[in-house]
Amino acid sequence: MNWENLTSPEFQRAVKTAKNLCILPLGVLEKHSDHLPIGTDMLIINSVAALAAEKEPAVVFPSYYCTQILEARHWPGAIAIGRDLLMNLLENVCDEIARNGFTKILLLNGHGGNNSFLPFFLMSMLEKNKPYVLYLTGYGFAEQYPEIRKIIETDGNIHAGEVETSLMMALFPDLVKNKNIPNNPALPLRRKKLPPGVSTSIDWYADFPDHYAGDARLSSPEKGKQILAVCVEYTVSVIKAIKEDKTVPELMRKFYNKVFH
């Protein structure tokens, strides 16, 4: 059930059908090497959310690309939101989702650049007594997932590599420029000369200045369909678990009672 496709009466019924759960898919606009579109993360995560919601009813919020991507500002097409607006806008959107009847919101992350931003956003919500509970997860296509590790043949699939390219070949084949797939894998350049464990704001650019990390040459639509199935089934399991979850809302209630007394 895509939010934007529902009429107002349908929307009211959808909230009940979804048991007051809304999925907020989080993508971004950034370069994905020279063979994938700028909206790759957004296109994939929206597809995963919609397909999962067909199997386990949930309302899926419209495309959301206002997330963290300051590290890609040197490439055309990136939209990098300022840090204050980034936080305030996402909170405002979550508040509006809740105002429309949702008590549980699943932040479904489809962009690696949010891996620090979103956990901090999640923790920052404890500052206020919100009438809803936030849940955060990715969609299960990271290499460490055993099911996907069995499907792919390359390593270092961080950005525009075999995994994302295969998914796009399966979902949006017309948007993949096969002739532009690089002839060589993109390995980290390791230009930063600091001890292990020392981070800087320029780490991504230091390793992957061309915004390509991995090897897309062995990508295929067949692999993409298999990976997509893993992602969707994982997301379905998350939706089911959140719907059934009574522990976190109760813990939140107890926590807020002790904070705001």
Rosetta blueprint (number, residue, H / E / L):
1 M L
2 N E
3 W H
4 E H
5 N H
6 L L
7 T L
8 S H
9 P H
10 E H
11 F H
12 Q H
13 R H
14 A H
15 V H
16 K H
17 T H
18 A L
19 K L
20 N L
21 L E
22 C E
23 I E
24 L E
25 P E
26 L E
27 G L
28 V L
29 L L
30 E L
31 K L
32 H E
33 S L
34 D L
35 H L
36 L E
37 P L
38 I L
39 G L
40 T H
41 D H
42 M H
43 L H
44 I H
45 I H
46 N H
47 S H
48 V H
49 A H
50 A H
51 L H
52 A H
53 A H
54 E H
55 K H
56 E L
57 P L
58 A L
59 V E
60 V E
61 F L
62 P L
63 S L
64 Y E
65 Y L
66 C L
67 T L
68 Q L
69 I L
70 L H
71 E H
72 A H
73 R L
74 H L
75 W L
76 P L
77 G L
78 A L
79 I L
80 A L
81 I L
82 G L
83 R H
84 D H
85 L H
86 L H
87 M H
88 N H
89 L H
90 L H
91 E H
92 N H
93 V H
94 C H
95 D H
96 E H
97 I H
98 A H
99 R H
100 N L
101 G L
102 F L
103 T L
104 K E
105 I E
106 L E
107 L E
108 L E
109 N E
110 G L
111 H L
112 G H
113 G H
114 N H
115 N L
116 S L
117 F H
118 L H
119 P H
120 F H
121 F H
122 L H
123 M H
124 S H
125 M H
126 L H
127 E H
128 K L
129 N L
130 K L
131 P L
132 Y L
133 V E
134 L E
135 Y E
136 L E
137 T E
138 G L
139 Y L
140 G L
141 F L
142 A L
143 E L
144 Q L
145 Y L
146 P H
147 E H
148 I H
149 R H
150 K L
151 I L
152 I L
153 E L
154 T L
155 D L
156 G L
157 N L
158 I L
159 H E
160 A L
161 G L
162 E H
163 V H
164 E H
165 T H
166 S H
167 L H
168 M H
169 M H
170 A H
171 L H
172 F L
173 P H
174 D H
175 L H
176 V L
177 K L
178 N H
179 K H
180 N H
181 I L
182 P L
183 N L
184 N L
185 P L
186 A E
187 L L
188 P L
189 L L
190 R L
191 R L
192 K L
193 K L
194 L L
195 P L
196 P L
197 G L
198 V L
199 S L
200 T L
201 S L
202 I L
203 D H
204 W H
205 Y H
206 A H
207 D H
208 F L
209 P L
210 D L
211 H L
212 Y L
213 A E
214 G E
215 D L
216 A L
217 R L
218 L L
219 S L
220 S L
221 P H
222 E H
223 K H
224 G H
225 K H
226 Q H
227 I H
228 L H
229 A H
230 V H
231 C H
232 V H
233 E H
234 Y H
235 T H
236 V H
237 S H
238 V H
239 I H
240 K H
241 A H
242 I H
243 K H
244 E H
245 D L
246 K L
247 T H
248 V H
249 P H
250 E H
251 L H
252 M H
253 R H
254 K H
255 F H
256 Y H
257 N H
258 K H
259 V H
260 F L
261 H L
